[in-house]
């Protein structure tokens, strides 16, 4: 399923903010041990490319909320899983009020995913964002002052890509 995105840029970039993220460092992934396990997997076993960190991060328990100069609300969180080729996120209880915008991007804005908006709300409350190159991702949300409602999401899984499934390194995909 392709995600609908709106063409615009993260609030922090547009406003030249000094980013003071709440940074979360996930436990180290023993990717060498995982590759070894993968090399002896039984025939017919599904291909594994990543390690799933099962987490419970939400705007209520993680990240930094700020009121913006224009009276809006702004939330940011940074997540690092050292040595990941890419990170992707799974969410539950996902809801963006009309007017709000959510982004996932790499430090320095080299890769930006979003803007995700109320158009991405689904009946199931589940949502996922695609692989973001690198081992650090910033999730950012902004809503203007007149917005009715508030962001709801729980990050339930952060996938640490240890195989470079998207070939971000340009070395050729590892399909073994």
Helices and strands as residue ranges (DSSP letters): H 11-14, E 23-25, H 31-39, E 50-58, E 64-67, E 73-80, E 86-95, E 101-105, G 107-109, E 112-116, G 118-120, E 127-133, E 136-143, E 152-161
